[in-house]
Amino acid sequence: MRPLFSLSLAFASLLLAGCASAPNDPTLTLQTSKTPAQYADCVVPKLQGSALSPTVSQTSRSYRIVVPSKVSADNVLEAYKAGEGGKVFLYERHLLASNFLPSSFERAAQDCL
């Protein structure tokens, strides 16, 4: 009984550690022909339409769109000016069961390319 409890505890700890740590590498990197401002103008209404509450901040070369998450680290979209358009970095934490289908966050990011 004790080895089973220890194994269950170790597995639960690994799952929680994955949710608690913030991602350092982007989940997805995309290229767009749109400028960061045009991209943000497209993606923000899509996120709001999916009942997400994005917060937008900008610099002279980029836009950062943050969507709070109730169960993990916030989801972040960063659009940077790059040559003939922009480069988009998506930082998203998935729950274990939801890795098979793209989330509404990821779909909005790809729809606006």
Secondary structure, 3 states (H helix, E strand, C coil): CHHHHHHHHHHHHHHHHHHHCCCCCCCEEEEECCCHHHHHHHHHHHHHHCCCCCEEEECCCEEEEEECCCCCCCEEEEEEECCCCEEEEEECCCCHHHCCCCCHHHHHHHHCC
